Each structure stands twice: as C-alpha cells, then as structure tokens.
Amino acid sequence: MTSDNTLIAPGPSYYERHIFFCTNQRASGEDSCAQHHAQAGFDHCKALVKAAGLNGPGKVRVNKAGCLDRCAAGPVAVVYPEAVWYTYVDLHDIDEIVESHLKNGKPVLRLMTPPNVGR
C-alpha cells in the first residue's frame, strides 16, 4: 500500500512454484499422511529440487505442511500457484512430479488427487 492507502499491484511471485507436503501425524491414531512415509517423500523432493538447481528465489520452494485435510487421498502434496494436488505412492512418483511439473511445468495427470477426495 502507498501512503494514501492505494494498493500496489503485486510483482512477480518470490517463488515460481511452491510444493507443500502434508506431514501431519494424528495423535488419535487416525490415518494420516505421516503414516504413509510423507517425510521420506518431502526429503526426497527437497534433495531432487536442490540437485537439479531448481531451488531458491524465482524458482521452487519445498515445504512441509500440517494437515491439508485430504487424508483419504494421503499422502498428498500440492503445487502452487497452479493448485495441483497429488497423491503419491513411492519415491518414483516424486521423481516424476519434480521432472514433469516442477522442472517443466507439466502436471502429472496420473498422480492428481481426484477433486472430491477429502478427509
């Protein structure tokens, strides 16, 4: 905002893409992403992004998130700004997300979480 409270149009985003991995562990013992090796998926993605030189301002940021409320599809990750939700099974799926979506901007259709799957 300026001194006269006029909004300034935002510039380019600090990151081109942001991927969030749900790493939530439910205390009640209910099914959660943490029980499906979400930490390993996050760690693998972070290492791949760094090794490919995709990390940093203007590029890709890999983050952990608390519950993203899509437990029935877990483990899940979401890529912004496209808001593409992924369900992954193993580290090979993470490889494909990094190569296709984070590196080349092409979402991986076979890994996309169905829109009606929630908690």
C-alpha positions in Angstrom: 0.0 0.0 0.0 1.1 3.5 -0.6 0.8 6.4 1.9 -2.7 7.2 0.6 -3.8 3.5 1.1 -3.8 2.7 -2.6 -3.0 -0.9 -3.3 0.1 -1.5 -5.4 -0.2 -4.3 -8.0 2.0 -7.2 -6.9 5.1 -8.0 -8.9 6.3 -11.5 -9.7 6.0 -14.1 -7.0 9.0 -14.7 -4.9 8.9 -18.4 -6.0 7.7 -19.6 -9.3 6.3 -22.7 -7.7 5.8 -23.9 -4.1 5.2 -27.5 -3.2 3.7 -28.4 0.2 3.9 -31.9 1.6 1.4 -32.9 4.3 3.5 -34.5 7.0 0.7 -34.5 9.6 0.6 -37.2 12.3 -2.7 -37.6 14.0 -2.4 -38.1 17.8 -5.6 -40.1 17.9 -4.0 -42.8 15.6 -6.4 -42.0 12.8 -4.9 -42.5 9.3 -2.6 -39.6 8.3 0.0 -38.7 5.7 2.8 -39.3 8.2 1.8 -43.0 8.4 2.4 -43.2 4.6 6.0 -42.1 4.5 5.3 -38.4 3.9 8.6 -37.3 5.5 10.5 -39.5 3.1 8.6 -38.0 0.1 9.4 -34.5 1.4 13.1 -35.3 1.9 13.4 -36.9 -1.5 11.7 -34.0 -3.2 13.8 -31.4 -1.4 17.0 -33.3 -2.4 16.0 -33.6 -6.1 15.0 -30.0 -6.4 18.3 -28.9 -4.9 20.4 -31.3 -7.0 18.6 -30.0 -10.2 19.3 -26.4 -9.2 15.6 -25.7 -9.1 15.6 -24.3 -5.5 15.8 -20.6 -4.4 14.1 -17.3 -5.2 12.4 -17.2 -8.5 12.4 -21.0 -8.7 10.9 -23.7 -6.4 10.4 -23.9 -2.7 9.7 -27.3 -1.0 7.8 -27.1 2.3 6.2 -29.3 5.0 2.7 -28.5 5.9 0.4 -29.6 8.7 -2.9 -31.3 7.9 -4.1 -30.3 4.4 -7.5 -32.1 5.1 -7.2 -34.5 2.2 -6.4 -37.5 4.5 -8.4 -40.1 2.4 -6.0 -39.5 -0.5 -2.8 -39.5 1.5 0.0 -39.0 1.3 -0.6 -35.7 -0.5 1.3 -32.7 -1.8 0.0 -29.6 -3.5 1.8 -27.4 -6.0 1.1 -23.7 -6.2 0.3 -21.4 -7.9 -1.4 -24.0 -10.1 -3.2 -25.6 -7.1 -2.5 -29.1 -8.4 -3.0 -31.8 -5.8 -1.0 -35.0 -5.9 -1.3 -38.4 -4.3 1.9 -40.3 -4.5 2.8 -43.9 -3.6 6.6 -44.0 -3.7 9.7 -42.0 -4.5 9.4 -42.7 -8.2 6.2 -40.7 -8.2 8.1 -37.8 -6.5 10.8 -38.1 -9.3 8.0 -37.7 -11.9 6.4 -34.7 -10.1 9.8 -32.9 -9.9 10.8 -33.7 -13.5 7.5 -33.0 -15.2 5.8 -30.4 -13.1 8.4 -28.5 -11.0 11.0 -28.5 -13.7 9.0 -28.4 -16.9 5.6 -27.0 -15.8 3.6 -30.1 -16.9 1.3 -31.6 -14.2 1.4 -35.4 -13.9 -2.2 -36.3 -14.6 -1.9 -39.9 -13.3 -0.9 -38.7 -9.9 -3.5 -35.9 -9.5 -5.8 -36.4 -6.5 -9.4 -36.6 -7.5 -11.2 -33.3 -6.6 -13.9 -35.0 -4.5 -11.5 -36.8 -2.1 -11.3 -35.0 1.2 -10.9 -36.2 4.7 
